[in-house]
Amino acid sequence: MRAKAKPHQARKNRPRKRPDIPAGTSRKDVKAREKLITDSLRRLRDTSPNGSILNKESRKPVKITAEGISETAHHAAKGKASTISALDAERQIRKSKKKRTSSPKNNARQQKMSVAKMHEYRGKRDGKKVKVMIGEKDTGECLLYSITTPQGSMNKKKNRWT
């Protein structure tokens, strides 16, 4: 007689169901993608300890704030690839590698977060590059700013964005 698989083991082997993501550019499709991203990031913030996720490279917890959620939803909802990357936010924050650090632009949204440094991290999702922007306050606290997939074509021969 064969032993039954425990419920948590059966769930592990099942492929994760990705929600239907609208591919169009109409206002209705963009709003639907924005809602998907917002709901996903809020759920992630509520289920993770202290509302933060540890980045393996910097070994600092990245806190998911309401400003970060709205900024990510605003930018990532513009394209389907960015939406898919934003829905996979936990993995992107954990595994992305630091590319560069700069001071924040003279931008009202970045000033609202009042960060001293902006770190750009790069990750991959389905063979496409993913950009994760993280702000660091003077106190050393890291905040999620946005997750997007740069819109552009990848030149495969030279392995760079054109």
Stockholm file with secondary structure:
# STOCKHOLM 1.0

chainA/1-162         MRAKAKPHQARKNRPRKRPDIPAGTSRKDVKAREKLITDSLRRLRDTSPNGSILNKESRKPVKITAEGISETAHHAAKGKASTISALDAERQIRKSKKKRTSSPKNNARQQKMSVAKMHEYRGKRDGKKVKVMIGEKDTGECLLYSITTPQGSMNKKKNRWT
#=GR chainA/1-162 SS CCCCCCHHHHHHHSCCCCCCCCCCCSHHHHHHHHHHHHHHHHHHHHHSGGGEEEETTTTEEEECCHHHHHHHHHHHTTSHHHHHHHHTHHHHHHHCEEEEEECCCSCHHHHHHTCSEEEEEEEEETTEEEEEEEEECTTSCEEEEEEECCCSCEETTTTEEC
#=GC SS_cons         CCCCCCHHHHHHHSCCCCCCCCCCCSHHHHHHHHHHHHHHHHHHHHHSGGGEEEETTTTEEEECCHHHHHHHHHHHTTSHHHHHHHHTHHHHHHHCEEEEEECCCSCHHHHHHTCSEEEEEEEEETTEEEEEEEEECTTSCEEEEEEECCCSCEETTTTEEC
//
